[in-house]
Amino acid sequence: MTIPTILALSALGLVLTVALLILTVRSAPVEPPADWLARATSRRLVVHTSDDRSIEGTVASVGADGVVLSAARLLGAKEIDMAGDVWIPRSKVVFVQAVH
């Protein structure tokens, strides 16, 4: 085999490898964001509690025993920013409003 033939076959192999890589990347399914991520980043709630408090925040997680809000504020005559995440037990929740 001559050097030009070897170079031509090497170039052909490189082109085929790149083409296969492009086809593989393009045909890979695009997955939507995880469900928890969509909930955590797009839903703000106002949770009204049985002790007449209202807390607004971004949903961090929801469980059988309660809800966790991030970037929460205690609402009222004077709004108070709450540090960290706030856990509200389900037994204290009277009703919830979705804020858009």
C-alpha positions, 0 to 999 in steps of 0.5 A: 500500500502506498502512502497516498492510499493510507492517507486517503483511507485514514481521512475516510475513516476520520470522516466516517467517525465524525459523521457517525458521531454527529448522527448519534448526537442528533438522534439522542432524545432530548429529555425534559427537566426533572419534575422536581426541578420544574416544581421547585423553580416555577411555583410560588405559593402562599400557605395560610396556616391554622395559627392565622399566619401566611407564608409566601415562598418558592416550593422546595419540596412537598411531602406527606407531612408538609411543605418546604418553602425557600426564599420565604416571607411571613406576610402581614402588616409588616412582611418579614423575610425568613432565613433559610428554608421553612418547613410547614407541617401539613397539619397546620395548613388551612389552604394554599394559593398559587402565586403567578 
